[in-house]
Amino acid sequence: MFVQIIQGAVSSPDAVRVAGESWAAQVRPVADGFLGSTGGVAADGTAILVARFADRAAAEANNARPEQTAWFEVHGA
């Protein structure tokens, strides 16, 4: 198993939730090796997401997918 940790400052916990729902609908179906995730937003606006993949290669393959890139261009920083 490989774990990817994503952390950053956000201004809207609701926007993080909406982005997560969008990822689940658009990218997750083609994210081979994705096992699940958990995360949240602290009171100070710090967001943390822990994504689990079968292995490092699966996480890297997901990061390289055009679907992931397109999603990030809309929802990322």
ChimeraX attribute file (.defattr): number of C-alpha atoms within 10 A of each C-alpha:
attribute: neighborCount
match mode: 1-to-1
recipient: residues
	/A:1	12
	/A:2	15
	/A:3	17
	/A:4	13
	/A:5	12
	/A:6	11
	/A:7	13
	/A:8	11
	/A:9	13
	/A:10	17
	/A:11	12
	/A:12	11
	/A:13	16
	/A:14	11
	/A:15	12
	/A:16	18
	/A:17	14
	/A:18	12
	/A:19	17
	/A:20	15
	/A:21	13
	/A:22	14
	/A:23	17
	/A:24	13
	/A:25	11
	/A:26	15
	/A:27	19
	/A:28	18
	/A:29	10
	/A:30	14
	/A:31	19
	/A:32	14
	/A:33	19
	/A:34	20
	/A:35	15
	/A:36	12
	/A:37	13
	/A:38	10
	/A:39	16
	/A:40	15
	/A:41	20
	/A:42	12
	/A:43	8
	/A:44	9
	/A:45	14
	/A:46	14
	/A:47	19
	/A:48	17
	/A:49	16
	/A:50	15
	/A:51	17
	/A:52	20
	/A:53	22
	/A:54	15
	/A:55	14
	/A:56	15
	/A:57	12
	/A:58	18
	/A:59	21
	/A:60	12
	/A:61	13
	/A:62	21
	/A:63	14
	/A:64	11
	/A:65	13
	/A:66	11
	/A:67	17
	/A:68	18
	/A:69	15
	/A:70	13
	/A:71	15
	/A:72	14
	/A:73	10
	/A:74	9
	/A:75	15
	/A:76	10
	/A:77	8
